Amino acid sequence: MTLQLDADQQFQLDAVAAAADLFAGQPQGPPEDALMDVGDR
């Protein structure tokens, strides 16, 4: 899938900003620092 952005359309810029805001405040670091419980296998 390829996403195409037309920077002249404000609703697309707003959508990109909203998606980026979802990650605001999340710790940054290498993926091995992330822990996820996948339960018993």
SVG drawing of the C-alpha trace seen along z (x, -y; Angstrom):
<svg xmlns="http://www.w3.org/2000/svg" viewBox="-10 -24 28 47">
<polyline fill="none" stroke="black" stroke-width="0.4" points="0.0,0.0 1.3,-3.5 0.0,-6.5 0.0,-9.7 -0.2,-13.1 -1.2,-16.3 0.2,-19.0 -2.2,-21.6 -5.2,-19.9 -5.6,-20.9 -7.7,-17.9 -4.8,-15.6 -2.3,-17.7 -4.7,-17.5 -5.0,-13.7 -1.2,-13.3 -0.8,-15.5 -3.5,-13.6 -1.8,-10.3 1.5,-11.6 -0.1,-12.9 -1.1,-9.3 2.6,-8.6 3.3,-11.8 4.7,-11.1 5.6,-7.5 9.1,-6.4 11.7,-6.4 14.2,-3.7 15.2,-0.5 12.5,2.0 14.0,4.5 13.1,2.1 9.4,2.6 7.7,5.4 4.5,7.1 2.8,10.0 1.8,12.5 0.5,15.0 1.4,18.7 2.4,20.3"/>
</svg>
